[in-house]
Amino acid sequence: MGSTLLNTAFDAAAGAAVDVDTTAPPLPIRVIRSPRRRKTAAAKLLPDCIEVRVPAGMTPDAEAEMVASLVARLERKRAAEAGGVDLAERAMKLACRYGLPQPESVTWAEQNDRWASCTSARGTIRISTRLARVPAWVLDAVIVHELAHLSEPNHSPAFWELANRYPRQERASGFLEAMSAGHCDPCHTV
């Protein structure tokens, strides 16, 4: 089992350096080539490094792409968590303000297909790390949307009655649509 330390990470899928907006210094990357692994790879954030386990038989190019992708994912999550937004506290305040159910937990999650999700039976909400740098009013709209799902798991009229208690819900939807289409950069919008 070999181990390599890398100094930089890039997102191979995007073909660019990872933009981490955090005061935390970048961590070294330790790549462990495991003969037990056949197809899958995994990355874990440790106190002193990011550890990535890959199949021992991967080509160097495939390994570099896999490592870059997994490290980029962890760095986005790390940046979101370091951004100073206490999602649970924010959700509690919004739930109280708009008369919505209190969640059990609200966390950042790596989600590429949706902005957020919730499990109403458990009261858990997951917010995509892609929203870490959107304006606060957009993040609040997404949180209120998910809080409404804790009562109404579908998009029925009763759900929209709850979600639209947040006055900027429709405007936030437009912002997110523009962001999805690539017309809006969350880093340069207030």
C-alpha positions, 0 to 999 in steps of 0.5 A: 500500500503506497502513500503520496503527499500532494500539495495542490488540489484542482477540480478535474471536472471543472478544469480549474483550481478549487476556490476555497474561501476560508481562513483555514490553511489548505491541508496536505493530501495523502493518497493511499493505493489499496489493493482491496479496492477495485472500483471505488475511492473515498476521501476523509478529512483528518485533523492533519490531512485529507486522506484519499483511498483509491484502487491500487490498479488505477492509471496515474491519470485516472487516479489524479482525476479521482483524487482531484474530484474527491478533494474538491468535494471535501474542500467545498464542504470544508469551506461551507462549514468554515463560512460562519453560517450556523445553519441550525441556528438560522433554521430555528430563527426562521421556523419561529419567525414564520410559524414552521416546524423546528428541524432536528438538524440542518447540515451542509451536504454535497448535492449536485442535483438539488439545492437542498433536501429534507427527510420529514420523518426524521426532521433533517435538512441538508443544504447543498454546499453550492449555496455557501456563497449565495446572499443570505436572503436566498439561503433563507428562502431555501431553508424556509422551503425545506422547513415547509416540507417538514409539514407538507412533504409534497408541493401541494397548495398547502405546502406553498402556503407555508413556503410563501410565508417567506416574502422573498421566496419567489425572488430567491427562486428566480435567483436560483434559476439564473444560477442554474443556467449560469447567468448568476455568480453567487460570489458577485451578487448581493 
